[in-house]
Amino acid sequence: MDLDALGRCVSTASCLVTQTTSGLIAGLLLFLVAAGLTLIFGVLKVVNFAHGTFYMLGGYIAFTTLQVTESYTLAVLAGGAAMAVFGIFFERALIARVYGQDVLMQLLVCYAVVLIFDDLVKMVWGADFLAMGMPPAFQVPPLFIAGGIVPPFYAVLIGIALVIAIALAASLSGTRAGKTVLAAAQNPTMVSALGVNTDRLFAVVFAIGAALAGLGGALAAPVRSLTPGMGFSVLIDSFIVTVIGGMGSIAGALLASVGVGLIRGFGTIGFPTFTDGLIYVAMIIVLLLRPTGLFGREVV
Amino acid sequence: MTSGTAMRDIAVAAAALAILIAVPFLVHSPAFLDYIIRIAAMSLFATSLNLLVGGTGLVSFGHGMFYGLGAYAFALLMQRTQISLAAAAGCSLVISALVGLAVGAVCIRLRAIYFAFVTLAMQMLFYSIIITWQSLTGGDQGLQGGIPRRVLFGFDLNSQFHLYTVSAVVMVVGLLLLRHVSASPLGATLRMIRDNEPRTAFLGVTVWRAKLTAFVIAGVFASLGGILAALFVSGAYPELANWPISGQAIFAVMLGGVSTFLGPLAGAAILLALGDAVTRFTEYNGMVLGLVILFVTLGLRRGVLDVLTEALRRRRTGPAAGAAE
């Protein structure tokens, strides 16, 4: 524990800017993954334990696409699109068989997929760490804001993540399709009785959730290294975020993601070895005060 | 519980113990004895988890915390104090009960999936503490240097044969006690909570007290499994407290079956055998394990023992009764 260092950091503008930026990056990337998770839970009432795998595959697919096409934009889009397709397949072939079943059944089906794809990634890309590297367009000198170093790529990442967050929220509350999704989250039987093909709706929601995770993985690839099994820590973080925010609440996920990101950003300075512990403590405290999370409704 | 079923359980346990003790004289394979020792640790852990999952309807993702706690408390007491092995084991169980009481009091306030995640968070918090508190726990290296003075009632646990015998006794006695819990009025109350919690509350049962009791009992027996694991590996390592250990217990429970008492034992035995066999043939054991899980969950749709007992019942009562279900 090093509270002195934390105090010194909070009181100097440069350190404050640097840590806030890295916290925001971590938080917003986490939000993309967690938003997919909470969307899937909100509508399908399924806890997708394989969500980290989508994140991992998104990262690896972006890695290979960048190598082949040398375009980071294409790489990110490929990561998201591939996961959308994969998500539909996964939902129809596996998850559709365990709707309404024991949560342990859903856990095990997803766990099996995690194990299989961790090994598949090992076969295809190897077990070693892979570094994607910064896309050429962003290999420029960093920005200095109040003495703090902010690489331009970070600023772009924050922008992209925010745009996706706003687009998601706007299309959920502002379009007919989005409202149908929200209605299905409330009462799928009624929505189905009104003539909506809920099977297809569920598959589409799952695809969007998976695509968000894939986008998160692809966007994060240049700043983090790729390794089989990398999905797990992201999965745990996404769970913490969805549980703190309230399962099914996108706004809750955004607030909690940024909070967790900032705890990470400043925790590494004050409590270098106990950063994860801080986040678990935060989650336990929130759940004690509000047993269904910040914006959660009672779940069955 | 009628005394008849209790006597039957005791007779079954005695017969099982007799067979287990005869094994080393018939099978001269150290690997097989190691396998049974690992089953002893894992089966206590998985069966105690099933008291929560199948017996109370409390899905805990963080049960491995108590497995790790038992291992660490026991190994630390053995390394740092001069008390005997039995006293160290007893103290570890008491510590686990107290921690179970505190953690349980927090967790059982939450329902369903939130309960599952808060137990996982508790386990990960415990794991973070182990990694961080290096001076006590050795951090990510674990408690090395072995467990000294391994003599228990004349058994020298440095000998594999003696460790095997003690593990077999602990497993059989531990499972018998857990069986007694699930057959007791408390066990019946817990099943009632699982099936209909509001009605149980209306019938005058203090639901939180019953749940908390189950949580503490399950924690104590999981830590008994952890003590066996610590004896087996002669130390305590962070892996014993990390999340995959909880995942293994959940899988053992589901693989064997939640609705039969011995399901988790069968699941633990299958899981460990599978792990050993697969590691011998391929480095991609995750892929094989994943395919097996998919087969069990989507193919059988319940545990192996559940399928077997149902098939037996159907044979006994004739195909008509089976078709009527």
Interface residues (C-beta under 8 A of the other chain):
Chain A: V47 L94 R97 V98 V103 L104 M105 L107 L108 V109 Y111 A112 V113 V114 L115 I116 D118 D119 L120 K122 M123 I236 F239 I240 V243 M247 T273 F274 D276 G277 Y280 V281 M283 I284 L287 L288 P291 T292 G293 E298 V299 V300
Chain B: V53 V59 V106 R109 L110 R111 A112 I113 Y114 A116 F117 V118 L120 A121 M122 M124 L125 S128 I129 I131 T132 W243 G247 I250 F251 V253 M254 Y284 G286 M287 L289 G290 L291 V292 I293 L294 V296 T297 L298 R301
